[in-house]
Amino acid sequence: MKGLGFELEAEDYISFTKNKNEFVFKCNDKELMPDIFIQFFGVWKNQIALLNTMQNQYLEELRNALLPDLMSGKLDVTNVNS
């Protein structure tokens, strides 16, 4: 955690696993746990909103690039499964 620029008071709050996409919360203080989750879910919610915005921008750019060719008949969409 020190490499990320902050230091925890106790090392038993967050630990990382060998799976780079996974981390584990460990907290023995049941009064502190709701505060940790509130902070975590706030950051998580913001991250999901950012990813959704980025995906929407990508889809908008793709639509804007393809739509003129689709409307003019330059591109043809056929059913691949038939």
Kinemage of the C-alpha trace (Angstrom):
@kinemage 1
@onewidth
@group {chain A} dominant
@subgroup {mainchain}
@vectorlist {calphas} color= white
{ca met a 1} P 0.000 0.000 0.000
{ca lys a 2} L 2.929 2.326 0.550
{ca gly a 3} L 3.683 2.081 -3.176
{ca leu a 4} L 0.263 3.599 -3.883
{ca gly a 5} L 1.090 6.697 -1.878
{ca phe a 6} L -0.749 6.085 1.377
{ca glu a 7} L -0.187 4.150 4.526
{ca leu a 8} L -2.674 2.173 6.605
{ca glu a 9} L -2.636 2.334 10.366
{ca ala a 10} L -3.056 -1.425 10.571
{ca glu a 11} L -2.039 -3.944 7.947
{ca asp a 12} L -5.079 -6.168 8.487
{ca tyr a 13} L -7.555 -3.987 6.552
{ca ile a 14} L -6.757 -4.787 2.930
{ca ser a 15} L -4.674 -7.582 1.484
{ca phe a 16} L -3.995 -8.498 -2.106
{ca thr a 17} L -4.109 -12.016 -3.468
{ca lys a 18} L -2.048 -13.632 -6.220
{ca asn a 19} L -4.920 -12.855 -8.582
{ca lys a 20} L -4.189 -9.273 -9.669
{ca asn a 21} L -7.915 -8.497 -9.989
{ca glu a 22} L -8.791 -9.483 -6.456
{ca phe a 23} L -8.273 -8.015 -3.024
{ca val a 24} L -9.673 -8.963 0.356
{ca phe a 25} L -10.999 -6.759 3.155
{ca lys a 26} L -10.064 -7.890 6.634
{ca cys a 27} L -11.277 -5.919 9.582
{ca asn a 28} L -11.801 -7.113 13.144
{ca asp a 29} L -13.489 -3.882 14.220
{ca lys a 30} L -17.197 -4.309 13.420
{ca glu a 31} L -17.894 -0.612 14.046
{ca leu a 32} L -15.302 0.475 11.478
{ca met a 33} L -16.353 -1.983 8.748
{ca pro a 34} L -19.419 -0.002 7.523
{ca asp a 35} L -17.223 3.089 7.037
{ca ile a 36} L -14.747 1.071 4.987
{ca phe a 37} L -17.530 -0.291 2.778
{ca ile a 38} L -19.055 3.159 2.295
{ca gln a 39} L -15.690 4.472 1.071
{ca phe a 40} L -15.066 1.433 -1.120
{ca phe a 41} L -18.493 1.444 -2.748
{ca gly a 42} L -18.266 5.177 -3.425
{ca val a 43} L -15.010 4.677 -5.322
{ca trp a 44} L -16.406 1.572 -7.056
{ca lys a 45} L -19.556 3.427 -8.127
{ca asn a 46} L -17.453 6.240 -9.610
{ca gln a 47} L -15.272 3.739 -11.453
{ca ile a 48} L -18.313 1.989 -12.966
{ca ala a 49} L -19.751 5.368 -14.023
{ca leu a 50} L -16.434 6.275 -15.695
{ca leu a 51} L -16.297 2.950 -17.542
{ca asn a 52} L -19.887 3.389 -18.717
{ca thr a 53} L -19.111 6.886 -19.974
{ca met a 54} L -16.048 5.645 -21.836
{ca gln a 55} L -18.050 2.818 -23.405
{ca asn a 56} L -20.801 5.231 -24.464
{ca gln a 57} L -18.226 7.524 -26.089
{ca tyr a 58} L -16.707 4.595 -27.971
{ca leu a 59} L -20.112 3.410 -29.197
{ca glu a 60} L -21.053 6.952 -30.241
{ca glu a 61} L -17.848 7.279 -32.270
{ca leu a 62} L -18.444 3.881 -33.877
{ca arg a 63} L -22.034 4.825 -34.748
{ca asn a 64} L -20.953 8.150 -36.220
{ca ala a 65} L -18.307 6.432 -38.345
{ca leu a 66} L -20.573 3.657 -39.672
{ca leu a 67} L -23.950 5.340 -40.036
{ca pro a 68} L -23.242 7.385 -43.190
{ca asp a 69} L -21.953 4.289 -45.028
{ca leu a 70} L -24.903 2.216 -43.851
{ca met a 71} L -27.413 4.848 -44.926
{ca ser a 72} L -25.806 5.266 -48.370
{ca gly a 73} L -25.705 1.521 -48.992
{ca lys a 74} L -21.910 1.469 -49.111
{ca leu a 75} L -21.975 -1.036 -46.233
{ca asp a 76} L -24.369 -3.952 -46.227
{ca val a 77} L -25.366 -5.787 -43.079
{ca thr a 78} L -26.183 -9.414 -43.744
{ca asn a 79} L -27.160 -12.240 -41.440
{ca val a 80} L -24.021 -14.283 -40.841
{ca asn a 81} L -25.950 -17.238 -39.331
{ca ser a 82} L -27.959 -18.057 -42.468
